[in-house]
Amino acid sequence: MKQRTLLSTFNLTIVFSLLTRITVCSINPKFEACEPKTCGGTTNHQNVSFPFYIISKQNSYCGLPNFGLTCSHDGFPILNTSETLYTVQNIFYNNQSLRVSIPGLSPLGTKIHGIGHSKRFSVASKQKQVLLFYGCKNMQDHSIGCSAENRTGSVVALYGDDGENLKLAKKNCRGTVSVTRVEDEKGGVEEALRRGFLMNWTAKNCSECSNSGGRCGFDQDHYAFRCYCRDRIDSENCYPQPGLSIFLSRIIVNY
């Protein structure tokens, strides 16, 4: 009886020792480093997390290659892909999409590139095409600003199916054409451009890791997804490890 009591006490000590070790061990530094961040603006409070990361505030292992964001002077995240800058208005992690606009569309807009092509990003379907013409004259009804290189000319924005005005633009505009998209037509083409359009991204879904209490990241040395847990790094999630759970359950049952 005395031996059984000593054995039970020993087993219980092991259990408490293991539980204490799990509880008080130092937190994984990568888990802390990959806490969601914002650009800190007063008008945009979008949390940035995997697959994105803010280059100036987070480590590259918190996101995927080519998903690094910078911050604009007014606190909006900026995505740079295929030589095109996009202002990120919203990130929708649940369906892997984001609403973006083109920062060059200002009253005195600079010339922009067309929408870049990327294996990671694609324009969402069912959005309307918009063509931008530069150095235009005699088309003030469709002007959205002045051409940066020629203040006497204007930037004209037209929907891709506006055949009659497209013909006029080709005659009256000297600049190159840029193509973009808009999500809807409410408020006219200029307002639609300012609201932006939707893009999808292709990357591993982070939900399993985040639902288990972890933070997603990426090991660039091994080019593999990682789940940063408070106490460890895992390939998928932070749920309790089966081996430890079975070991503890056997000790408790024996006790």
QUIKAFEN-V241308 format. One record per pair of residues at least 4 apart in sequence whose C-alpha atoms are under 7 Angstrom apart, sorted by the first residue. I is the first residue (numbers start at 1). J is the second residue. Records with the same first field share a line. If there is no record, write none. Layout:
I->J, J
This chain:
1->5
2->6
3->7
4->8
5->9
6->10
7->11
8->12, 255
9->13
10->14
11->15, 251
12->16
13->17
14->18
15->19, 248
16->20
17->21
18->22
19->23
20->24
21->25
27->230, 231
28->32, 229, 230, 231, 232
29->33
30->34, 228
31->35, 215, 228, 229, 230
33->58
34->58, 62, 215
36->47, 48, 49
37->47, 48
38->45, 46, 47, 48
39->71, 75, 76, 77
40->45, 75
41->45, 74, 75, 76
42->75
44->75, 76
46->90
48->52, 53
49->53
50->62, 63, 216, 217
51->63, 64, 67
52->63, 64, 67, 68, 69
53->58, 60, 62, 63, 67, 68, 69
54->58, 68, 69, 70
55->59, 68, 69, 70
58->62
61->217, 218, 219
62->216, 217, 218
63->67, 217, 218
64->218
69->77, 78, 79
70->77, 78, 79
71->75, 76, 77, 78
72->76, 77, 78
76->87, 88
77->87, 88
78->85, 86, 87, 88
79->85, 86, 87, 88
80->84, 85, 86
81->85, 116
82->116, 117, 118
83->116
84->113, 115, 116
85->102
86->100, 101, 102, 103
87->100, 101, 102, 103
88->99, 100, 101
89->99, 100
90->98, 99
91->97, 98, 99
92->96, 97, 98
93->97
96->200, 201
97->198, 199, 200, 201
98->198, 199, 200
99->196, 197, 198, 199
100->196, 197, 198
101->193, 194, 195, 196, 197
104->109, 110, 111, 112
105->109
106->145
107->144, 145, 146
108->145, 146, 147, 148
109->145, 146, 147, 148
110->147, 148
112->178
113->178
114->178, 179, 180
115->179, 180
117->122
118->122
120->201, 202
121->199, 200, 201, 202
122->199, 200, 201
123->198, 199, 200
124->198, 199, 200
127->181, 182, 183, 184
128->181, 182, 183, 184
129->159, 160, 180, 181, 182
130->157, 158, 159, 160, 179, 180, 181, 182
131->157, 158, 159, 160, 177, 178, 179, 180
132->155, 156, 157, 158, 177, 178, 179
133->155, 156, 157, 173, 175, 176, 177, 178
134->147, 154, 155, 156, 173, 174, 175, 176
135->147, 150, 153, 154, 155, 173, 174, 175
136->153, 154, 155, 156, 172, 173, 174
137->153, 154, 172, 173
139->143
142->156, 157
143->154, 155, 156, 157
144->155, 156, 157, 190
145->154, 155
146->151, 153, 154, 155
147->151, 153, 154, 155
157->189
158->162
162->166
163->167
164->168
165->169
166->170
167->171
168->172
169->173
181->197
182->192, 193, 196, 197
183->196, 197, 198
184->192
185->189, 192
186->192
187->191, 192
188->192
189->193
190->194
191->195
192->196
206->210, 216
207->211
208->212, 237
209->213, 214, 215, 216, 227, 236, 237, 238
210->214, 215, 216
212->237, 238, 239
213->229, 238
214->227, 228, 229, 237, 238
215->227, 228, 229
216->226, 227, 228
217->225, 226, 227, 228
218->223, 224, 225, 226
219->223, 224, 225, 226
220->224
225->235
226->233, 234, 235, 236
227->233, 234, 235, 236, 237
228->232, 233, 234
229->233, 238
234->238
240->245
241->245
242->246
243->247
244->248
245->249
246->250
247->251
248->252
249->253
250->254
251->255
